[in-house]
Amino acid sequence: MAIKLYQFAISHYCEKVRWALDYKGLSYEAISLLPGQHVNTIRKLTGKDSSVPVLDHDGHRTQGSKAIIDYLDDTFPENPLTPADPQARETALAWEQRLDDEAGPAVRCYSYHHFLKRPKVVVPMLAAGTPFYNRILLKLAFSRVDEIMRKWMKINEKTAERSRETMEAYLTELADAYQQKPFLAGDSFSRADLAAAALFAPMFQPEQYPVPWPKPAKIPKDIQVWLEQWQPQIQPLAKIYATNR
């Protein structure tokens, strides 16, 4: 059995899959790609879209974190992430879909909008897990990298502001949900909790995440202020991560 995960180390969607693999106790090889240079590799693997993550299990390739977790639960049923109870299953999948579609892009847009203004901080995170010379390449071409990333992910002042509002709405909803019960779906940890904690992980910078997180003084001021304000709502997700990762 050979499992390979094609990823960006920085991607919180890839963190969903890393966590799922680790939760199930599966051995795998993480192949970190450089954003931009990944396109040809992923298209050769999938024959279509260039997005990560992509899981290759003995030649069977699955793209996208949600589809990968489906595949892992079907193929490796021990330590399931999808609840067996129909109602809990429906709740878990609904949470994950919403978080994938709305919260994940919001965290990405808001974070990159501010961190792309600090090349020395963001370059090591973008190149994490790849050969050392990629940091040099990114530094030399950063103005172009910044332009492409902002265009590709539609990152600007307005979208960053909307993303902040989306993050706050989800954090409020999640904090309320965790105040009522310990898990989002059913009576045990599921893919819903995994999605929530993984997609917001960049906001609490866990040690298990394979990137060189910036020291507090290097975090953009706007994000620092925001993090201080929303720390109470972020803490339940950090606890879920610390307990189950």
C-alpha positions as CSV (number, residue, x, y, z in Angstrom):
1,M,0.0,0.0,0.0
2,A,1.4,3.4,-1.0
3,I,-0.4,6.6,-0.1
4,K,0.9,9.9,-1.5
5,L,-0.6,13.3,-0.6
6,Y,0.1,16.1,-3.1
7,Q,-0.2,19.3,-1.2
8,F,0.7,22.9,-0.3
9,A,2.0,22.7,3.3
10,I,0.3,26.0,4.0
11,S,-3.1,25.0,2.7
12,H,-5.7,24.5,5.4
13,Y,-7.6,22.2,3.0
14,C,-4.5,20.0,2.9
15,E,-4.4,20.1,6.7
16,K,-7.9,18.6,6.7
17,V,-6.5,15.6,4.8
18,R,-3.2,15.4,6.8
19,W,-5.3,15.3,10.0
20,A,-7.7,12.7,8.5
21,L,-4.8,10.4,7.5
22,D,-3.1,10.8,10.9
23,Y,-6.4,10.3,12.8
24,K,-6.8,7.0,11.0
25,G,-3.2,6.0,11.7
26,L,-2.3,5.7,8.0
27,S,1.3,6.1,6.8
28,Y,1.7,8.4,3.8
29,E,4.2,10.5,1.9
30,A,3.4,14.2,1.8
31,I,4.7,15.8,-1.5
32,S,4.8,19.5,-1.0
33,L,4.5,21.6,-4.2
34,L,5.2,25.2,-4.9
35,P,2.1,27.3,-5.7
36,G,2.1,28.1,-9.4
37,Q,4.6,25.3,-10.3
38,H,2.1,22.8,-9.0
39,V,-0.3,23.2,-12.0
40,N,1.4,20.8,-14.4
41,T,2.0,18.2,-11.8
42,I,-1.6,18.2,-10.6
43,R,-3.1,18.3,-14.1
44,K,-1.0,15.3,-15.1
45,L,-2.3,13.4,-12.0
46,T,-6.0,14.3,-12.4
47,G,-6.3,15.2,-16.1
48,K,-8.4,18.2,-15.1
49,D,-8.4,20.9,-12.3
50,S,-5.1,21.9,-10.8
51,S,-6.2,22.3,-7.2
52,V,-4.8,20.5,-4.2
53,P,-5.0,18.3,-2.2
54,V,-4.8,15.2,-4.3
55,L,-4.5,11.8,-2.8
56,D,-2.9,8.9,-4.7
57,H,-3.5,5.5,-3.2
58,D,-1.9,2.8,-5.3
59,G,-2.8,4.7,-8.5
60,H,-6.3,5.6,-7.4
61,R,-6.4,9.4,-7.3
62,T,-8.9,11.6,-5.4
63,Q,-9.0,15.4,-5.5
64,G,-10.4,17.7,-2.9
65,S,-10.4,17.4,0.9
66,K,-14.1,16.4,1.2
67,A,-13.9,13.7,-1.5
68,I,-10.6,12.4,0.0
69,I,-12.2,12.0,3.4
70,D,-15.1,10.2,1.8
71,Y,-12.6,7.9,0.1
72,L,-10.6,7.3,3.3
73,D,-13.7,6.4,5.3
74,D,-14.9,4.0,2.6
75,T,-11.4,2.4,2.1
76,F,-10.2,2.5,5.7
77,P,-13.3,2.3,7.9
78,E,-11.4,2.2,11.2
79,N,-11.6,5.4,13.2
80,P,-14.4,6.8,11.0
81,L,-14.9,10.5,10.5
82,T,-18.4,10.2,9.1
83,P,-21.0,9.4,11.7
84,A,-23.0,6.2,11.2
85,D,-26.2,7.7,12.6
86,P,-28.1,9.2,9.6
87,Q,-29.0,12.4,11.3
88,A,-25.5,13.0,12.7
89,R,-24.1,12.1,9.3
90,E,-26.3,14.7,7.5
91,T,-25.4,17.3,10.1
92,A,-21.6,16.6,9.8
93,L,-21.7,16.7,6.0
94,A,-23.7,19.9,6.0
95,W,-21.3,21.6,8.4
96,E,-18.3,20.5,6.4
97,Q,-19.8,21.7,3.1
98,R,-20.6,25.1,4.5
99,L,-17.1,25.4,6.1
100,D,-15.4,24.3,2.9
101,D,-17.4,26.7,0.7
102,E,-17.4,29.8,2.9
103,A,-15.2,29.7,6.0
104,G,-12.1,28.2,4.3
105,P,-12.0,30.8,1.4
106,A,-12.7,33.6,3.9
107,V,-9.7,32.6,6.2
108,R,-7.5,32.3,3.1
109,C,-8.5,35.7,1.6
110,Y,-8.3,37.6,4.8
111,S,-5.0,36.1,5.8
112,Y,-3.3,36.5,2.4
113,H,-4.5,40.0,1.9
114,H,-2.5,41.1,4.9
115,F,0.4,38.7,4.7
116,L,1.2,39.3,1.0
117,K,2.2,42.8,2.1
118,R,5.0,41.1,4.1
119,P,7.1,39.0,1.6
120,K,9.7,38.1,4.1
121,V,7.1,36.5,6.3
122,V,4.9,34.8,3.8
123,V,7.5,33.4,1.4
124,P,8.8,30.8,3.9
125,M,5.2,29.6,4.5
126,L,4.4,29.4,0.8
127,A,7.6,27.4,0.1
128,A,7.4,25.2,3.2
129,G,8.3,21.5,2.5
130,T,9.8,22.3,-0.9
131,P,13.5,22.5,-1.9
132,F,15.3,25.5,-0.3
133,Y,15.9,27.3,-3.6
134,N,12.2,27.9,-4.0
135,R,12.4,30.5,-1.3
136,I,14.9,32.4,-3.5
137,L,12.8,32.0,-6.6
138,L,9.7,33.3,-4.7
139,K,11.6,36.3,-3.3
140,L,12.9,37.2,-6.8
141,A,9.5,36.9,-8.4
142,F,7.3,38.1,-5.5
143,S,5.7,41.0,-7.2
144,R,4.4,38.6,-9.9
145,V,3.4,36.0,-7.3
146,D,1.5,38.7,-5.3
147,E,-0.3,39.8,-8.5
148,I,-1.2,36.2,-9.6
149,M,-2.4,35.1,-6.1
150,R,-4.6,38.2,-5.7
151,K,-6.1,37.7,-9.1
152,W,-6.6,34.0,-8.8
153,M,-8.2,34.2,-5.3
154,K,-9.9,37.6,-5.9
155,I,-8.1,39.2,-3.0
156,N,-8.5,42.9,-2.4
157,E,-9.6,45.3,0.3
158,K,-13.3,44.7,-0.3
159,T,-13.1,40.9,-0.4
160,A,-10.8,40.9,2.6
161,E,-13.4,42.9,4.5
162,R,-16.2,40.6,3.5
163,S,-14.0,37.6,4.5
164,R,-13.5,39.1,7.9
165,E,-17.2,39.4,8.4
166,T,-17.7,35.8,7.2
167,M,-15.1,34.5,9.6
168,E,-16.7,36.4,12.5
169,A,-20.1,35.0,11.7
170,Y,-18.8,31.4,11.6
171,L,-16.7,31.9,14.7
172,T,-19.8,33.2,16.6
173,E,-21.9,30.3,15.3
174,L,-19.2,27.7,16.1
175,A,-18.5,29.1,19.6
176,D,-22.3,28.9,20.4
177,A,-22.5,25.4,19.1
178,Y,-19.6,24.2,21.2
179,Q,-21.0,25.9,24.2
180,Q,-24.1,23.7,23.9
181,K,-22.3,20.4,23.3
182,P,-18.8,19.1,22.8
183,F,-19.1,18.1,19.1
184,L,-20.9,19.6,16.1
185,A,-22.5,16.3,14.9
186,G,-23.6,13.5,17.2
187,D,-21.8,12.5,20.3
188,S,-18.2,12.1,19.0
189,F,-15.5,13.8,17.0
190,S,-16.3,13.9,13.3
191,R,-15.3,15.4,10.0
192,A,-17.4,18.5,10.9
193,D,-15.2,19.2,13.9
194,L,-12.1,18.4,11.9
195,A,-13.1,20.8,9.1
196,A,-13.9,23.6,11.6
197,A,-10.6,23.3,13.5
198,A,-8.4,22.7,10.4
199,L,-9.8,25.5,8.3
200,F,-9.4,28.0,11.2
201,A,-6.0,26.6,12.3
202,P,-4.1,29.5,10.7
203,M,-5.8,31.7,13.3
204,F,-4.3,29.8,16.2
205,Q,-1.1,28.5,14.6
206,P,-0.8,24.9,16.0
207,E,2.6,23.3,16.2
208,Q,1.5,20.3,14.2
209,Y,1.0,22.4,11.1
210,P,4.1,22.0,8.9
211,V,4.9,25.6,8.2
212,P,7.2,28.2,10.0
213,W,4.6,30.3,11.7
214,P,5.6,33.9,12.1
215,K,6.5,35.2,15.6
216,P,3.8,37.5,17.0
217,A,5.7,40.6,16.2
218,K,5.8,39.6,12.5
219,I,2.0,39.2,12.2
220,P,0.4,42.1,10.4
221,K,-1.1,44.6,12.9
222,D,-4.6,44.4,11.6
223,I,-4.6,40.6,12.2
224,Q,-3.0,41.0,15.6
225,V,-5.8,43.3,16.7
226,W,-8.4,41.0,15.2
227,L,-7.0,37.9,16.9
228,E,-7.0,39.6,20.3
229,Q,-10.6,40.5,19.9
230,W,-11.8,37.1,18.7
231,Q,-9.6,34.9,20.9
232,P,-12.6,33.7,23.1
233,Q,-14.4,32.4,19.9
234,I,-11.2,30.9,18.5
235,Q,-10.3,28.9,21.7
236,P,-13.0,26.2,21.3
237,L,-11.5,25.3,17.9
238,A,-8.0,25.4,19.2
239,K,-9.2,23.0,22.0
240,I,-10.8,20.6,19.4
241,Y,-7.5,20.6,17.5
242,A,-5.3,20.0,20.5
243,T,-7.5,17.2,21.8
244,N,-8.0,15.3,18.5
245,R,-5.0,16.1,16.3
